[in-house]
Amino acid sequence: MAKPFASGERIHLVRKGRTYPLLLLENGCFRFSGETLQHNDLIGREDGTEIALSRGTRLFALRPTRSEYVLHMPRGAQILYPKDLALILTWADIYSGATVVEAGIGSGALTLALLTAVGTSGRVISYEIRNDFAKRAIENIGSYLGGDAENDLPHLCLRLEDIYEGIRETSVDRLVLDLPEPYRVVPHAARALRSGGIFLSFLPTVPQVERVVAALRKEPAFEWIETFETLLRTWNIDGLSVRPDHRMIAHSGFITTARRVTRLP
Ligand code: SAH
């Protein structure tokens, strides 16, 4: 059974498609258009419960999914969208127990997805050059996973270093890059990844993709270099109006993958 809401937990109150994030605190009070709700009336309740405010307005109280959480968490850097996170996990083949290097940590959306996928037997090593972003990301990740300091995240190792300068780790299973110049990481990637390991980069523009593909082709350690984009189009299903929604995220980025190989001498 799902556990009931507890003090210190971040939940979402949802009404008419709008989401109001809330940090549950004993004796706290939520205010909404002149109405109130005591946090104590939510603590101990079940995920998905409908609740009424002081003058009768109803909302649903939900424990956010990982996607809902990352879309509403405080941001420093731009986050990767859930549609891209989903594909990255599969195309980089992130598995339970894997050692994954990523850069940069940004707001922590990708890191959170990677940590969930590698599980308690895996490790995520995250390179980031901006201290302020790293701090925010760690807070975001900790508050979702139920800790609030780096010490509480034993499967995450933060490196406040420039990954263009090098990767300290070796025998890495997967390398996932969400930063502007991944081509500068390709020579380091060839040394850090184990044979059979996977390189993945996410990039918003075509000239960047051309450069990363050129760098991967130049490096004999890489094979099966592939690039694709992702489009997610939601639909309106309402009576006779069955059609794609008018608005969509038309562009986020291109995903490029490559496999680290060992060739005959
Ligand atoms: N994937 C993240 C967003 C990353 S934004 C998320 O889902 O939230 C890109 C990040 O890369 C920024 O935080 C930026 O500071 C960092 N970055 C840029 N160049 C870098 C470098 N050379 N080494 C390490 N981090 C870098």
Boltz pocket constraint, residues with backbone or C-beta under 6 A from the ligand:
constraints:
  - pocket:
      binder: B
      contacts: [[A, 77], [A, 78], [A, 79], [A, 80], [A, 103], [A, 104], [A, 105], [A, 106], [A, 107], [A, 108], [A, 109], [A, 110], [A, 111], [A, 127], [A, 128], [A, 129], [A, 130], [A, 133], [A, 161], [A, 162], [A, 163], [A, 164], [A, 178], [A, 179], [A, 180]]
      max_distance: 6.0
